Amino acid sequence: MEHIYEKNISDSVKTLMWQVMKNSSQVVQGFIFFRNRTIIKAHYDKEGCDKLLKEMVINQENVLRYLRRKYIPHWNENGCIFKDQSCIQKVIIREDGTLYMHIKNSEPHKIITDSVHVMGLLRAKGLEFSPDIKYYIEQVKIAFQDVMLYNLCLTEWGYKVPSPAKLYERQIMSKYGKLEAIAGVKKRSIKRKYLRYWVKRGQMDWPQLRRLINMGNDDYNPTFIRHICKEIREENRACGITVEY
């Protein structure tokens, strides 16, 4: 069992990201798993959490819209449960107002949006709680496609990128270092993860990312893929950007 002692949730999430990368040993079905049970108690720092998501090129409102559709609470006398879901399991409000959140098989950065979603549900129900949250987390995972973005963020936050994470990044770049390889990925969620890294690097903007995400079924032919990638490269070079993909 791992305990993380940080003052704020944003710092706890950063530490957890580093721990998962440091202790990873293999990739299973596209994820790096950290199977130890983790307990975190920290204060929800809205400004720090919003900043972290922005630095990770995550659109918080889009995520919250998804959570509102999928994570429907079933209320009980001291909180709620989320039936048949893989991340947020249940929420308990203790007598002192502390929130207890049970999370299973989630990703570190999702802890923030999960917490924001839960707090919004509690407020809408008229329930009172403190901004101190205690998390019981069963198994944390990081999507392999997020490795480069995580490594870049960890470096910015002053962490030393662990050796396994550096190895994973080299593996990704050997296969997806060229934009054509990423553009050819048909699953939108996976493609988005790869492209967020280049947005973070300032070598692509959101409209260009969406252009690649929204490719139609008939667009996945070598001629169109070469065309759209060339178009994006030329647009960015015209803006003085040194394109590395």
Protein Blocks (a to p, Z undefined) as FASTA:
>chain_A
ZZdddfbfklmmmmmmmmmmmmpcbdeehiacdfbdcdddddddfklmmmmmmmnopafk
lmmmmmmmmmccdddfkbccdehiakbmbdcddfkopacdddehiafklmmmmmmmmmmm
mmmnopacdfbdcdddehiaddfklmmmmmmmmmmnopacdfklmmmmmmmmmmmmpfkl
mmmpmblklmmmmmmmmmmnopacfklmmmmmmpcfklmcfklmmmmmmmmmmmmmmnop
acfZZ
